[in-house]
Amino acid sequence: MGSSNMKLLYNIGGAVAGVVLATVAIFGLIAQQGSVTQPQKFSSTINYNQ
């Protein structure tokens, strides 16, 4: 394969990865907005045990 073909593959791969990450982020935001039953606490420390 030539160098230009590899560049094209990397560009396509990067675009696909970007779309997947954006989709995950959007669904994460929607899910977060949907679970408003739990009051949100804003603190400087991040607590993963919710």
N, C-alpha and C positions, 0 to 999 in steps of 0.2 A: 504493500500500500504506500502511496506517496504521502508526502508531508501535508499536502492540502486536504487529502481525504481524512487524515487523522484530525486536522483542525476542525473539519466539518463535523466529524463524529463528536469531538469534545464540545463544540458549540451546541449540537442537538442535545447531548447528554446534560449539559449545563442548563439548557432551557427547560428540559423535562424536570430536572431536579428542582429548579426554581418554581415551576408550576406546582409540583407536589408540595414543596415547603409552604408556598402561599396558600394552597388549599387546606393544609393541616392547620396553619395559623388562623385562617378564617373560621374553620369549623371549631377550633379551640375557643375563639372569641365568642362564637354563637353559643357554644356549650356553657361557657362561663356566664354569659348574660342570662341563659335559661335557668341557671341554678341560683336564683336570687333569694331562695328560701333561707340560705345560710348567710347571715350578716357578714359583710367583709370587714376585716380588721386591717387597717393600714399601719404597719410597723416597719422599723428599719431592719429588723431581722426577718429572714425568710424561714417560715415554718412549713415543712413538708408533711407534717403529721396532722393533717386536717381531717 
